Amino acid sequence: MARSPRRDLIDAGEVGVYPCVQRAVRRAWLCGQDPVTGKNFDHRKVCMQERLAFLAGQFTIDICSMAIMSNHIHLVVRNRPDIAGQWSDEDVALRRWNLFPERKTEDDKPAEPERHELAMLMADSEAMTD
């Protein structure tokens, strides 16, 4: 029996708490010691934590709980449409810039956008509704 699509189960306008699990594919190892290859992937854990924290901030998601295991990850997240509804167009444009920067710094981070770059994003209705 097929499951219902999430869009039918979750009201995007309501605050909700959701458990999420994601497994690695094809015996891939997220972190820890891979017993088959002998490689250690512990360095990935910090990168994953930092990236998840960054993404949560861009999408008004609270990470209530996180467990990064050797081949899967468990999250408990809460969406915050009440906060997103208070964002100005400039807030939305800045978050979009952070996700898809048109310029980056030397260390590959999003460069600080200039006023005219944010204005161009705010004028692009397609970019603002993505």
Backbone as JSON, one array per atom type, in Angstrom:
{
  "sequence": "MARSPRRDLIDAGEVGVYPCVQRAVRRAWLCGQDPVTGKNFDHRKVCMQERLAFLAGQFTIDICSMAIMSNHIHLVVRNRPDIAGQWSDEDVALRRWNLFPERKTEDDKPAEPERHELAMLMADSEAMTD",
  "N": [[0.84, -1.18, 0.0], [0.59, 2.17, -0.87], [2.12, 5.05, 0.57], [0.78, 8.13, 1.82], [1.48, 11.26, 0.27], [3.8, 13.56, 1.79], [3.03, 16.21, 1.65], [0.32, 16.06, 1.86], [-0.06, 15.24, 4.42], [1.12, 17.0, 6.2], [0.6, 20.18, 7.44], [1.76, 23.03, 6.17], [1.49, 25.53, 7.28], [1.23, 25.24, 9.98], [2.84, 24.89, 13.14], [4.9, 22.17, 13.74], [6.25, 19.06, 15.0], [8.61, 16.75, 13.92], [9.86, 13.49, 13.41], [12.77, 12.4, 11.73], [14.52, 10.21, 9.59], [17.41, 9.23, 7.9], [19.06, 7.11, 5.79], [22.3, 5.94, 4.81], [23.36, 5.0, 1.52], [23.91, 1.93, -0.28], [25.75, 0.52, 1.43], [27.33, 2.58, 2.25], [29.39, 4.65, 4.35], [28.79, 6.96, 6.82], [30.06, 8.15, 9.08], [32.63, 7.32, 11.48], [34.4, 4.18, 11.91], [34.89, 2.31, 9.08], [34.32, -1.02, 8.75], [34.94, -2.69, 6.61], [36.59, -1.38, 4.66], [38.38, -0.18, 6.33], [38.73, 2.5, 6.59], [38.47, 5.65, 8.26], [35.85, 7.76, 9.01], [35.25, 9.82, 10.74], [35.66, 12.57, 10.62], [33.61, 13.63, 9.15], [31.38, 14.03, 10.73], [31.31, 16.47, 12.21], [31.21, 18.26, 10.07], [28.71, 17.59, 8.99], [27.01, 18.26, 11.13], [27.44, 21.03, 11.28], [26.54, 21.85, 8.74], [23.84, 21.05, 8.78], [22.92, 22.69, 10.87], [23.3, 25.21, 9.7], [21.54, 25.03, 7.45], [19.11, 24.66, 8.79], [18.76, 27.14, 9.99], [18.35, 28.73, 7.75], [15.91, 27.92, 6.82], [14.0, 28.22, 8.82], [13.82, 26.06, 10.68], [13.83, 24.22, 13.59], [16.23, 22.26, 15.14], [15.6, 19.78, 17.16], [16.64, 17.45, 18.17], [19.44, 15.4, 17.46], [21.13, 12.69, 16.02], [23.91, 11.35, 14.77], [24.78, 8.58, 13.22], [26.81, 5.69, 12.32], [25.97, 4.82, 9.75], [23.59, 6.11, 9.28], [21.25, 8.79, 10.01], [19.48, 10.4, 12.61], [16.94, 12.71, 13.17], [15.06, 15.08, 15.01], [12.85, 17.42, 14.22], [11.47, 20.75, 14.18], [9.18, 22.67, 12.49], [8.88, 26.16, 11.73], [6.68, 28.05, 10.8], [5.51, 30.32, 11.79], [7.57, 32.08, 12.35], [8.78, 32.37, 9.83], [6.74, 33.63, 8.48], [6.95, 36.21, 9.35], [9.08, 37.3, 8.07], [10.7, 39.76, 6.11], [10.83, 40.84, 2.64], [13.49, 41.34, 2.15], [14.76, 39.77, 4.08], [14.1, 37.21, 3.13], [15.37, 37.29, 0.63], [18.04, 37.52, 1.45], [18.43, 35.05, 2.73], [18.06, 33.36, 0.56], [20.24, 34.15, -0.95], [22.3, 33.25, 0.73], [21.99, 30.52, 0.43], [22.28, 30.12, -2.33], [24.69, 31.57, -3.39], [25.9, 34.24, -5.42], [28.37, 35.18, -5.44], [31.42, 34.23, -3.85], [33.54, 33.99, -0.93], [37.12, 33.76, -0.42], [37.44, 31.47, 1.11], [35.4, 29.87, 0.28], [32.87, 30.5, 1.25], [29.6, 32.07, 1.34], [29.74, 35.28, -0.05], [29.3, 38.52, 1.42], [26.3, 39.98, 0.5], [25.74, 42.77, -1.67], [23.8, 45.82, -1.56], [22.51, 46.3, -4.04], [22.53, 43.76, -5.15], [20.85, 42.28, -3.48], [18.55, 43.74, -3.98], [18.1, 43.1, -6.65], [17.5, 40.38, -6.4], [15.15, 40.57, -4.86], [13.5, 41.76, -6.7], [13.11, 39.76, -8.49], [10.61, 37.75, -8.95], [10.28, 35.0, -9.29], [12.56, 33.89, -8.12], [12.1, 34.63, -5.51], [9.91, 33.13, -4.75], [10.75, 30.54, -4.78]],
  "CA": [[0.0, 0.0, 0.0], [1.39, 3.38, -1.0], [1.96, 6.07, 1.61], [0.31, 9.44, 1.37], [2.57, 12.25, 0.16], [3.94, 14.4, 2.98], [2.29, 17.47, 1.48], [-1.05, 15.81, 2.28], [-0.06, 14.92, 5.85], [1.69, 18.08, 6.99], [0.11, 21.52, 7.13], [2.94, 23.9, 6.2], [1.2, 26.72, 8.06], [1.16, 24.88, 11.4], [4.07, 24.43, 13.79], [4.85, 20.73, 13.99], [7.5, 18.38, 15.34], [8.65, 15.58, 13.06], [11.07, 12.67, 13.42], [13.3, 12.13, 10.38], [15.63, 9.25, 9.53], [17.97, 9.1, 6.56], [20.11, 6.09, 5.77], [23.28, 5.97, 3.73], [23.02, 4.01, 0.5], [24.91, 0.98, -0.77], [26.75, 0.23, 2.43], [28.2, 3.74, 2.45], [29.65, 4.95, 5.74], [28.74, 8.4, 7.09], [31.14, 8.48, 10.0], [33.11, 6.16, 12.22], [35.35, 3.27, 11.26], [34.29, 1.35, 8.15], [35.0, -2.29, 9.01], [35.36, -3.36, 5.37], [37.72, -0.68, 4.04], [39.31, 0.27, 7.36], [38.81, 3.97, 6.59], [37.77, 6.33, 9.34], [35.11, 8.9, 8.49], [34.81, 10.65, 11.86], [35.74, 13.99, 10.27], [32.37, 14.06, 8.51], [30.33, 14.3, 11.72], [31.28, 17.91, 12.48], [30.73, 18.91, 8.84], [27.27, 17.36, 8.89], [26.35, 19.05, 12.17], [27.5, 22.44, 10.89], [25.69, 22.07, 7.57], [22.45, 20.96, 9.22], [22.61, 23.9, 11.64], [23.18, 26.29, 8.73], [20.3, 24.87, 6.69], [17.97, 24.87, 9.68], [18.61, 28.58, 10.14], [17.86, 29.33, 6.51], [14.55, 27.47, 6.55], [13.25, 28.28, 10.08], [13.64, 24.72, 11.24], [14.55, 23.98, 14.84], [16.67, 20.88, 15.32], [15.36, 19.46, 18.57], [17.5, 16.33, 18.54], [20.22, 14.9, 16.32], [22.05, 11.59, 16.28], [24.58, 10.93, 13.54], [25.3, 7.23, 13.43], [27.8, 5.32, 11.31], [25.4, 4.72, 8.41], [22.31, 6.81, 9.18], [21.1, 9.96, 10.88], [18.16, 10.62, 13.19], [16.67, 14.09, 13.54], [13.72, 15.51, 15.4], [12.83, 18.82, 13.79], [10.22, 21.5, 14.33], [9.08, 23.76, 11.52], [8.46, 27.41, 12.36], [6.06, 28.96, 9.84], [5.19, 31.57, 12.47], [8.73, 32.96, 12.18], [8.95, 32.65, 8.4], [5.69, 34.57, 8.09], [7.34, 37.56, 9.75], [10.23, 37.74, 7.29], [10.53, 40.75, 5.05], [11.4, 40.4, 1.37], [14.95, 41.39, 2.27], [15.16, 38.57, 4.83], [13.99, 36.07, 2.22], [16.43, 37.43, -0.37], [19.32, 37.23, 2.1], [18.51, 33.6, 2.93], [18.27, 32.75, -0.75], [21.63, 34.44, -1.29], [23.15, 32.35, 1.51], [21.87, 29.17, -0.14], [22.74, 30.14, -3.72], [25.43, 32.83, -3.55], [26.44, 34.55, -6.74], [29.79, 35.41, -5.19], [31.9, 33.56, -2.64], [34.82, 34.46, -0.41], [38.24, 32.87, -0.73], [37.27, 30.19, 1.81], [34.22, 29.24, -0.32], [31.65, 30.87, 1.97], [28.89, 33.12, 0.61], [30.2, 36.65, 0.19], [28.25, 39.42, 1.89], [25.68, 40.6, -0.68], [25.62, 44.23, -1.68], [22.4, 46.25, -1.6], [21.92, 46.13, -5.37], [22.34, 42.33, -5.4], [19.62, 41.92, -2.79], [17.44, 44.39, -4.69], [17.84, 42.3, -7.86], [16.8, 39.17, -5.96], [13.79, 40.92, -4.44], [12.72, 42.08, -7.9], [12.9, 38.51, -9.23], [9.52, 37.07, -8.24], [10.49, 33.55, -9.34], [13.57, 33.56, -7.11], [11.54, 34.86, -4.18], [8.91, 32.12, -4.42], [11.38, 29.22, -4.71]],
  "C": [[0.89, 1.24, 0.0], [1.1, 4.35, 0.15], [1.42, 7.35, 0.99], [1.5, 10.38, 1.25], [2.61, 13.14, 1.4], [3.14, 15.69, 2.87], [0.83, 17.31, 1.89], [-1.16, 15.56, 3.78], [0.32, 16.09, 6.74], [1.12, 19.41, 6.52], [1.29, 22.48, 7.28], [2.71, 25.16, 7.02], [1.13, 26.48, 9.55], [2.53, 24.48, 11.92], [3.91, 22.95, 14.1], [6.22, 20.18, 14.31], [7.5, 17.04, 14.61], [9.96, 14.81, 13.25], [11.49, 12.36, 11.98], [14.46, 11.15, 10.5], [16.1, 9.2, 8.09], [19.12, 8.11, 6.63], [21.07, 6.35, 4.62], [22.94, 4.85, 2.75], [24.21, 3.11, 0.18], [26.08, 0.76, 0.18], [27.74, 1.38, 2.62], [28.3, 4.05, 3.94], [29.64, 6.46, 5.94], [29.89, 8.84, 7.98], [31.52, 7.24, 10.79], [34.05, 5.32, 11.38], [34.6, 2.29, 10.37], [35.02, 0.02, 8.31], [35.51, -2.99, 7.75], [36.61, -2.71, 4.79], [38.78, -0.27, 5.06], [39.45, 1.78, 7.43], [37.99, 4.54, 7.74], [37.14, 7.61, 8.79], [34.59, 9.82, 9.6], [34.8, 12.15, 11.53], [34.44, 14.51, 9.67], [31.31, 14.51, 9.52], [30.2, 15.8, 11.99], [30.77, 18.66, 11.26], [29.22, 18.77, 8.7], [26.5, 18.19, 9.92], [26.32, 20.53, 11.79], [26.57, 22.73, 9.72], [24.21, 22.0, 7.95], [22.03, 22.19, 10.02], [22.44, 25.09, 10.7], [21.86, 26.22, 7.98], [19.07, 25.11, 7.55], [17.71, 26.36, 9.87], [18.05, 29.26, 8.91], [16.39, 29.01, 6.27], [13.64, 27.52, 7.78], [12.84, 26.9, 10.57], [14.45, 24.67, 12.53], [14.96, 22.51, 14.88], [16.58, 20.58, 16.81], [16.31, 18.37, 19.06], [18.2, 15.83, 17.28], [21.11, 13.77, 16.79], [22.62, 11.14, 14.94], [25.28, 9.62, 13.83], [26.25, 6.89, 12.28], [27.21, 5.27, 9.9], [24.02, 5.35, 8.27], [22.26, 7.96, 10.18], [19.65, 10.03, 11.35], [18.04, 12.09, 13.56], [15.25, 14.19, 14.08], [13.72, 17.0, 15.13], [11.46, 19.44, 14.04], [10.24, 22.6, 13.29], [8.53, 25.0, 12.23], [7.86, 28.37, 11.33], [5.67, 30.29, 10.47], [6.34, 32.56, 12.34], [8.9, 33.35, 10.72], [7.92, 33.66, 7.91], [6.01, 36.01, 8.45], [8.51, 38.11, 8.94], [9.84, 38.79, 6.27], [11.09, 40.17, 3.75], [12.92, 40.4, 1.43], [15.48, 40.18, 3.05], [15.15, 37.33, 3.93], [15.11, 36.11, 1.18], [17.79, 37.1, 0.22], [19.48, 35.73, 2.33], [18.72, 32.88, 1.6], [19.72, 32.96, -1.2], [22.57, 33.48, -0.55], [23.12, 30.92, 0.98], [22.47, 29.07, -1.54], [23.51, 31.43, -3.99], [25.95, 33.01, -4.97], [27.92, 34.89, -6.65], [30.17, 34.69, -3.91], [33.22, 34.19, -2.2], [35.9, 33.45, -0.77], [38.11, 31.51, -0.05], [35.95, 29.5, 1.43], [32.93, 29.45, 0.48], [30.92, 31.93, 1.14], [29.44, 34.5, 0.97], [29.02, 37.49, 0.67], [27.62, 40.11, 0.68], [25.64, 42.12, -0.54], [24.15, 44.58, -1.86], [21.77, 46.0, -2.97], [21.7, 44.65, -5.7], [21.08, 41.82, -4.7], [18.4, 42.52, -3.5], [17.09, 43.61, -5.96], [17.11, 41.01, -7.5], [15.35, 39.47, -5.58], [12.9, 41.25, -5.63], [12.39, 40.84, -8.72], [11.85, 37.67, -8.5], [9.69, 35.55, -8.25], [11.5, 33.12, -8.28], [12.99, 33.69, -5.7], [10.51, 33.8, -3.79], [9.49, 30.72, -4.38], [11.49, 28.83, -3.32]]
}
